[in-house]
Amino acid sequence: MMPASTFTEYTLTELLGWPLLHFVWQGALIASVCAILLAVTRNARPQLRYVLACVAMLACLLWPALGILQQWQDPQTISLETAIQLASKASISLDLIWVRQSLLTAQIEAWLPLVVSLWSMGVLLMLMRLALGLMWVYRLGQHGNDIVVLTQQWQARTNQLAYQFSIRRQVQVKFQKDLLSPVTYGCINPVVVMPASLLTGMAPDMIEALLAHELAHIKRWDYVVNLLQNLVLSLLFYHPAVWWISKRIDAERELIADDMAAAMLGQTRPLARALQVLDKLQIAAMPQAAMAANGGDLLSRIKRLVRPDSQPWHWKMAAPVLGIAAALLLVLQTQVNAAPEPSVPVAAAKTEPATHISAYVKTSSEHVLVLDEQSGKVLLEKNADTIVPIASISKLMTAMVTLDAKLDKDEAITITKEDVAGWHTNQVKLQPGAVLSRQNLLELTLIPSSNAAAKALARTYPGGKPAFVAALQSKTASLGLQATHLEEAAGISPNNRSNARDIARLVKIAASYPELRSLASRSQGQYTVARQTYDYQSTNSLTASKDWDISLSKTGYSKIAGRCLTMRTTIAGKPVIMVLLNAKNSDVRTDDVMHIRTALEAAKPG
């Protein structure tokens, strides 16, 4: 027999979607930590702040990448249909490991395809933007030789400065009439393109200072870092934190180049004056595919060159702490990496399987049991033995006890204040003094799940409510429902408790009552009070669907019990009993039911 393995199935949407969404809080956390570190090192050398910002940018890339890798390697959830199909294969033994999925997770997951599609379109546009920028820079260098004589003179000076910087690569310098700020591009064969207009607006020492600044970028291979930086921006364009970190990298990079240029020249004023000229020109931002001398805050750079000063602490520097707190709060509230349930139910296995596989299956209902009524075989189960509140599913037993007493169904019963006290359904609002037959009350108890009707049945039971509760508990014991405890008729009490296994047995027994089958399978009905007729519908909307063959159904709801449902239906030609307890809302409970039916139909032989 082969060793146990884990079945994984994933789509591109799941592979990319969750890591991209997780990066919303991850990016905020990275940027907040980076901001604090930059504030602490505000008076240190710009090289340190540059490294910190680059590390933050690298973390922005690696954290989602690790998330994608984890999505790839870790066990992934599969659909129930796929799990049952695997179980039906002759050579496979399948363990279904149920994975808890919150309502928020289910809602987010429904939007994942759109999120990934929008992200893909954004990445494509950002890459096109980067490609256009590279093309612009390349064409700029190709045509940037408008003043041949000056180019030759400054090329010689550039070679001298490159030698002083210990740059062994050949650096070309060109002049372009339509350019307003120096631009550097290229790695192996770097090119510095200077604006021709600066030749008449700047003294030679100022131009030389700008050249030294650009050569500092070349010395540090900043163009390579800038390209990688733009690739990260293209991939994570949707997060403001990435743009902020990128801006800080640009600013610190310019400060480092300023320091290197000033150290090489032995003075700071020529570069400060050159930057002042650039500031007066109010140059528009250069495409980010190139390194431009007007990067960062020009005025702060000028001030730093002319009169270096320590930066004081400001209270706004503590703001990133709030960002960290918000990111941590977000991850705690929207944790979506669900953990497997403690119990590991086993699907039907073939004899002597050749392979043993664990399949992780999502479900919204906390407790599930699906039973083949004819054979008694459990088809699916999840936490079926856990005892929990069952709310209005208790009314099935209320109806059985009422029918067992063989009371007059036509007896007129008057609704009292005690009956209508407490919470009731919106569609059936019985008022004190209303007169209905016991048959009407039985219908209202089972179909629209009226609490007032159930209370009235218990109150008018021979011997009153105490006798009715005693009858409930006696009936429970006689049926062997050891996990079931009932202490009132409507299911309002949180002490009305059972488990999915007991409820499945209760449904099977209730189905032996012809009148219960007739009433609890109806989708609607009417009742008359004081000659006025009112309509009502079943609390299980599936009873009105032509796609379903439901012979008995009962729902339940309370804050503590959640959305509960049990029903007897026919799937793939066989009577099946389903029990689903403690779902977050009716929609996800219905989704679970639909998935179960599809799965069982897919597993039908032949």
Secondary structure in CASP SS format (residue, H / E / C, confidence):
PFRMAT SS
TARGET T0000
AUTHOR 0000-0000-0000
METHOD secondary structure of the structure
MODEL  1
M C 1.00
M C 1.00
P C 1.00
A C 1.00
S E 1.00
T E 1.00
F E 1.00
T C 1.00
E C 1.00
Y C 1.00
T C 1.00
L H 1.00
T H 1.00
E H 1.00
L H 1.00
L H 1.00
G H 1.00
W H 1.00
P H 1.00
L H 1.00
L H 1.00
H H 1.00
F H 1.00
V H 1.00
W H 1.00
Q H 1.00
G H 1.00
A H 1.00
L H 1.00
I H 1.00
A H 1.00
S H 1.00
V H 1.00
C H 1.00
A H 1.00
I H 1.00
L H 1.00
L H 1.00
A H 1.00
V H 1.00
T C 1.00
R C 1.00
N C 1.00
A C 1.00
R C 1.00
P H 1.00
Q H 1.00
L H 1.00
R H 1.00
Y H 1.00
V H 1.00
L H 1.00
A H 1.00
C H 1.00
V H 1.00
A H 1.00
M H 1.00
L H 1.00
A H 1.00
C H 1.00
L H 1.00
L H 1.00
W H 1.00
P H 1.00
A H 1.00
L H 1.00
G H 1.00
I H 1.00
L H 1.00
Q H 1.00
Q H 1.00
W H 1.00
Q H 1.00
D C 1.00
P C 1.00
Q C 1.00
T E 1.00
I E 1.00
S C 1.00
L H 1.00
E H 1.00
T H 1.00
A H 1.00
I H 1.00
Q H 1.00
L H 1.00
A H 1.00
S C 1.00
K C 1.00
A C 1.00
S C 1.00
I E 1.00
S E 1.00
L E 1.00
D E 1.00
L E 1.00
I E 1.00
W E 1.00
V E 1.00
R E 1.00
Q C 1.00
S C 1.00
L H 1.00
L H 1.00
T H 1.00
A H 1.00
Q H 1.00
I H 1.00
E H 1.00
A H 1.00
W H 1.00
L H 1.00
P H 1.00
L H 1.00
V H 1.00
V H 1.00
S H 1.00
L H 1.00
W H 1.00
S H 1.00
M H 1.00
G H 1.00
V H 1.00
L H 1.00
L H 1.00
M H 1.00
L H 1.00
M H 1.00
R H 1.00
L H 1.00
A H 1.00
L H 1.00
G H 1.00
L H 1.00
M H 1.00
W H 1.00
V H 1.00
Y H 1.00
R H 1.00
L H 1.00
G H 1.00
Q H 1.00
H H 1.00
G C 1.00
N E 1.00
D C 1.00
I C 1.00
V H 1.00
V H 1.00
L H 1.00
T H 1.00
Q H 1.00
Q H 1.00
W H 1.00
Q H 1.00
A H 1.00
R H 1.00
T H 1.00
N H 1.00
Q H 1.00
L H 1.00
A H 1.00
Y H 1.00
Q H 1.00
F C 1.00
S C 1.00
I C 1.00
R C 1.00
R C 1.00
Q C 1.00
V C 1.00
Q E 1.00
V E 1.00
K E 1.00
F E 1.00
Q E 1.00
K C 1.00
D C 1.00
L C 1.00
L C 1.00
S C 1.00
P C 1.00
V E 1.00
T E 1.00
Y E 1.00
G C 1.00
C C 1.00
I C 1.00
N C 1.00
P C 1.00
V E 1.00
V E 1.00
V E 1.00
M E 1.00
P E 1.00
A C 1.00
S C 1.00
L H 1.00
L H 1.00
T H 1.00
G H 1.00
M C 1.00
A C 1.00
P H 1.00
D H 1.00
M H 1.00
I H 1.00
E H 1.00
A H 1.00
L H 1.00
L H 1.00
A H 1.00
H H 1.00
E H 1.00
L H 1.00
A H 1.00
H H 1.00
I H 1.00
K H 1.00
R C 1.00
W C 1.00
D H 1.00
Y H 1.00
V H 1.00
V H 1.00
N H 1.00
L H 1.00
L H 1.00
Q H 1.00
N H 1.00
L H 1.00
V H 1.00
L H 1.00
S H 1.00
L H 1.00
L C 1.00
F C 1.00
Y C 1.00
H C 1.00
P H 1.00
A H 1.00
V H 1.00
W H 1.00
W H 1.00
I H 1.00
S H 1.00
K H 1.00
R H 1.00
I H 1.00
D H 1.00
A H 1.00
E H 1.00
R H 1.00
E H 1.00
L H 1.00
I H 1.00
A H 1.00
D H 1.00
D H 1.00
M H 1.00
A H 1.00
A H 1.00
A H 1.00
M H 1.00
L H 1.00
G C 1.00
Q C 1.00
T C 1.00
R H 1.00
P H 1.00
L H 1.00
A H 1.00
R H 1.00
A H 1.00
L H 1.00
Q H 1.00
V H 1.00
L H 1.00
D H 1.00
K H 1.00
L H 1.00
Q C 1.00
I C 1.00
A C 1.00
A C 1.00
M C 1.00
P C 1.00
Q C 1.00
A C 1.00
A C 1.00
M E 1.00
A E 1.00
A C 1.00
N C 1.00
G C 1.00
G C 1.00
D C 1.00
L H 1.00
L H 1.00
S H 1.00
R H 1.00
I H 1.00
K H 1.00
R H 1.00
L H 1.00
V H 1.00
R C 1.00
P C 1.00
D C 1.00
S C 1.00
Q C 1.00
P C 1.00
W C 1.00
H C 1.00
W H 1.00
K H 1.00
M H 1.00
A H 1.00
A H 1.00
P H 1.00
V H 1.00
L H 1.00
G H 1.00
I H 1.00
A H 1.00
A H 1.00
A H 1.00
L H 1.00
L H 1.00
L H 1.00
V H 1.00
L H 1.00
Q H 1.00
T C 1.00
Q C 1.00
V C 1.00
N C 1.00
A C 1.00
A C 1.00
P E 1.00
E C 1.00
P C 1.00
S C 1.00
V C 1.00
P C 1.00
V E 1.00
A C 1.00
A C 1.00
A C 1.00
K C 1.00
T C 1.00
E C 1.00
P C 1.00
A C 1.00
T E 1.00
H E 1.00
I E 1.00
S E 1.00
A E 1.00
Y E 1.00
V E 1.00
K E 1.00
T E 1.00
S C 1.00
S C 1.00
E C 1.00
H E 1.00
V E 1.00
L E 1.00
V E 1.00
L E 1.00
D E 1.00
E C 1.00
Q C 1.00
S C 1.00
G C 1.00
K C 1.00
V E 1.00
L E 1.00
L E 1.00
E E 1.00
K E 1.00
N C 1.00
A C 1.00
D C 1.00
T C 1.00
I C 1.00
V E 1.00
P E 1.00
I C 1.00
A H 1.00
S H 1.00
I H 1.00
S H 1.00
K H 1.00
L H 1.00
M H 1.00
T H 1.00
A H 1.00
M H 1.00
V H 1.00
T H 1.00
L H 1.00
D H 1.00
A C 1.00
K C 1.00
L C 1.00
D C 1.00
K C 1.00
D C 1.00
E C 1.00
A E 1.00
I E 1.00
T E 1.00
I C 1.00
T C 1.00
K H 1.00
E H 1.00
D H 1.00
V H 1.00
A C 1.00
G C 1.00
W C 1.00
H C 1.00
T C 1.00
N C 1.00
Q C 1.00
V C 1.00
K C 1.00
L C 1.00
Q C 1.00
P C 1.00
G C 1.00
A C 1.00
V E 1.00
L E 1.00
S E 1.00
R H 1.00
Q H 1.00
N H 1.00
L H 1.00
L H 1.00
E H 1.00
L H 1.00
T H 1.00
L H 1.00
I C 1.00
P C 1.00
S C 1.00
S C 1.00
N H 1.00
A H 1.00
A H 1.00
A H 1.00
K H 1.00
A H 1.00
L H 1.00
A H 1.00
R H 1.00
T C 1.00
Y C 1.00
P C 1.00
G C 1.00
G H 1.00
K H 1.00
P H 1.00
A H 1.00
F H 1.00
V H 1.00
A H 1.00
A H 1.00
L H 1.00
Q H 1.00
S H 1.00
K H 1.00
T H 1.00
A H 1.00
S H 1.00
L C 1.00
G C 1.00
L C 1.00
Q C 1.00
A C 1.00
T C 1.00
H E 1.00
L C 1.00
E C 1.00
E C 1.00
A C 1.00
A C 1.00
G C 1.00
I C 1.00
S C 1.00
P C 1.00
N C 1.00
N C 1.00
R E 1.00
S E 1.00
N C 1.00
A H 1.00
R H 1.00
D H 1.00
I H 1.00
A H 1.00
R H 1.00
L H 1.00
V H 1.00
K H 1.00
I H 1.00
A H 1.00
A C 1.00
S C 1.00
Y C 1.00
P H 1.00
E H 1.00
L H 1.00
R H 1.00
S H 1.00
L H 1.00
A C 1.00
S C 1.00
R C 1.00
S C 1.00
Q E 1.00
G E 1.00
Q E 1.00
Y E 1.00
T E 1.00
V E 1.00
A C 1.00
R C 1.00
Q E 1.00
T E 1.00
Y E 1.00
D E 1.00
Y E 1.00
Q E 1.00
S C 1.00
T C 1.00
N C 1.00
S H 1.00
L H 1.00
T H 1.00
A H 1.00
S C 1.00
K C 1.00
D C 1.00
W C 1.00
D C 1.00
I E 1.00
S E 1.00
L E 1.00
S E 1.00
K E 1.00
T E 1.00
G E 1.00
Y E 1.00
S E 1.00
K C 1.00
I C 1.00
A C 1.00
G E 1.00
R E 1.00
C E 1.00
L E 1.00
T E 1.00
M E 1.00
R E 1.00
T E 1.00
T E 1.00
I E 1.00
A C 1.00
G C 1.00
K E 1.00
P E 1.00
V E 1.00
I E 1.00
M E 1.00
V E 1.00
L E 1.00
L E 1.00
N E 1.00
A E 1.00
K C 1.00
N C 1.00
S H 1.00
D H 1.00
V H 1.00
R H 1.00
T H 1.00
D H 1.00
D H 1.00
V H 1.00
M H 1.00
H H 1.00
I H 1.00
R H 1.00
T H 1.00
A H 1.00
L H 1.00
E H 1.00
A H 1.00
A C 1.00
K C 1.00
P C 1.00
G C 1.00
END
